[in-house]
């Protein structure tokens, strides 16, 4: 499982302590919630395309997300940004 590490200055951490009762819980929740939203979007995109193309839909959300990337039906934000930059005239 990948780890994400964020380094804050003392001032940034104090600000986060002001905003949240537990900064680590807040960060964990923010990341997991954003990932959940993205996975929901992927499942919806995958399901619609699979139905349109007559492709059998995998049994779990995890398998759907993995297959969406394997099939190239979804791409990472970095891939999409690189493709957009390549298409933009200089």
C-alpha positions as CSV (number, residue, x, y, z in Angstrom):
1,X,0.0,0.0,0.0
2,X,1.5,3.4,-1.0
3,X,2.4,5.9,1.7
4,X,2.0,9.7,1.3
5,X,4.2,11.9,3.4
6,X,3.6,15.6,3.8
7,X,6.0,17.9,5.6
8,X,4.6,21.1,7.1
9,X,6.4,24.0,8.7
10,X,5.7,24.6,12.4
11,X,3.5,27.5,11.4
12,X,1.5,25.4,9.0
13,X,1.0,22.7,11.6
14,X,-0.1,25.3,14.2
15,X,-2.7,26.5,11.6
16,X,-3.9,23.0,11.1
17,X,-4.1,22.5,14.8
18,X,-6.3,25.6,14.9
19,X,-8.6,24.2,12.2
20,X,-8.8,20.6,13.2
21,X,-9.0,18.8,16.5
22,X,-6.5,16.1,15.3
23,X,-4.4,17.2,12.2
24,X,-3.5,13.6,11.3
25,X,-7.1,12.4,11.4
26,X,-8.1,15.5,9.3
27,X,-5.4,14.7,6.7
28,X,-6.3,11.0,6.7
29,X,-10.0,11.8,6.2
30,X,-9.3,14.4,3.5
31,X,-7.2,12.0,1.4
32,X,-9.5,8.9,1.8
33,X,-12.6,11.0,1.0
34,X,-11.0,12.4,-2.1
35,X,-9.9,9.0,-3.2
36,X,-13.4,7.6,-2.6
37,X,-14.9,10.4,-4.7
38,X,-12.5,9.7,-7.6
39,X,-13.1,5.9,-7.4
40,X,-16.9,6.6,-7.5
41,X,-16.3,8.6,-10.7
42,X,-14.2,5.8,-12.2
43,X,-16.9,3.2,-11.3
44,X,-19.6,5.3,-13.0
45,X,-17.5,5.9,-16.1
46,X,-16.5,2.2,-16.3
47,X,-20.0,0.9,-15.8
48,X,-21.4,3.2,-18.5
49,X,-18.7,2.2,-21.0
50,X,-18.9,-1.5,-20.2
51,X,-22.7,-1.5,-20.7
52,X,-22.3,0.4,-24.0
53,X,-19.6,-2.0,-25.2
54,X,-21.1,-5.2,-23.8
55,X,-18.2,-5.8,-21.5
56,X,-18.8,-7.9,-18.3
57,X,-18.5,-5.7,-15.2
58,X,-16.1,-7.0,-12.5
59,X,-17.6,-8.0,-9.2
60,X,-16.0,-5.4,-6.9
61,X,-15.2,-1.7,-7.0
62,X,-11.5,-2.5,-6.6
63,X,-11.6,-4.8,-9.6
64,X,-13.5,-2.2,-11.6
65,X,-11.0,0.6,-10.8
66,X,-8.0,-1.7,-11.7
67,X,-9.6,-2.8,-15.0
68,X,-10.5,0.7,-15.9
69,X,-6.8,1.6,-15.8
70,X,-5.7,-1.7,-17.5
71,X,-8.1,-1.0,-20.4
72,X,-7.0,2.6,-20.7
73,X,-10.6,3.8,-20.1
74,X,-9.3,6.1,-17.4
75,X,-5.9,7.7,-17.0
76,X,-4.0,9.3,-14.2
77,X,-4.2,13.1,-13.9
78,X,-0.5,13.3,-14.8
79,X,-1.2,11.3,-18.0
80,X,-4.1,13.5,-18.9
81,X,-2.1,16.7,-18.2
82,X,0.8,15.5,-20.3
83,X,-1.5,14.6,-23.2
84,X,-3.2,18.1,-23.0
85,X,0.2,19.8,-22.9
86,X,1.3,17.8,-26.0
87,X,-1.8,18.9,-27.9
88,X,-1.4,22.6,-27.0
89,X,0.3,24.6,-29.7
90,X,3.6,26.2,-28.7
